[in-house]
Structures are given as structure tokens and as C-alpha cells.
Amino acid sequence: MAGGGKGLNATGEFFRRRDEWRRHPMVGNQLRHATPGLGIAIVAFGIYLVGEAAYNKLYPSSGDHHH
């Protein structure tokens, strides 16, 4: 019985060591650290798109002008 318990602990230790890479800091936050301003840029671009759509609704261009 004691030998089986020891084998279980060794197996648990084996899997714990194999999963240590998941807790490494570079795994979880790699994309966030690689692109620090991407979130702010996406929000700013979204605000720009909403503002442009609102402006085009308020001041529609006439169909007479061709570029």
C-alpha cells in the first residue's frame, strides 16, 4: 500500500514539473507585452469610426459632387 502511494506522488510530481511552463510570465502576458499600445489604438480607432459615421449622418454629402 505504501509503495502505491509513493508511485502516485512520483506521478504527481512528474506532471507538476511538466506543467511549470504554463506559469511562466512570458506565456500568459506575451502578447500584451509585445503590443503595449494596441488596446488603446483599437479603442481610439473605434471612437473615430463612430464619430465619422455620426458626422456623415448629420452632414450628408450631396450627390452632385464627384471627385
N, C-alpha and C positions, 0 to 999 in steps of 0.2 A: 504494500500500500504506500509506503514511504517513497519507494522508487518511482511509482507513477506520479506522485505529487511533484517529485523533483523534475521529472521529464516535462510536466506541464509548465513548471516555472521556467525551464530552459526554453521551451517553445514560446512562451510569452515574452521572454527576454529577446528571443530571436526576432519576433515580429515587432517588438518595440524599437529595436535598433534599426530595422528596415524602414520604419515609418518616421524616423527622426528628420529626414529631409523635408517632410511636409511642414515642420515647424520652423524651418529656416526662414530668416527675414526676407530674403530675396525672392522666395517663392510666392508669398502672399501679396507683397506690395510692389512687385517688379514693374508692372505696367504703370502704376501710379507714380513711381519714382522716375520712370523713363520719360513720361509725358506730364510734367508738373503743371502746365498751364492749359492742358487740353480741356478740362472740365469748364473752366472759366470761358475759354474760347467758344465752346459749344453753346453755353448759355448766352453769351453776347451775340453770337450769330443767330440764335433763335429769336432773341429780342429784336434784332434788326429785321428779320423776316416778317415778324408780326407787325412791326412798325411800318414797313414798306407796304404790306397788304392793307393796313388801315389807311395809309396815305392814298393809295390807289383807289380805295373805296370812297374816300372823302373828296378827292380831286381827280375824277376820271379824265383820262386824256380823250380829246375829241378825235373822231375817226378821220378828220380832214388832213392831219399831218402824217406825212410819210417820210421816213428817214432814208 
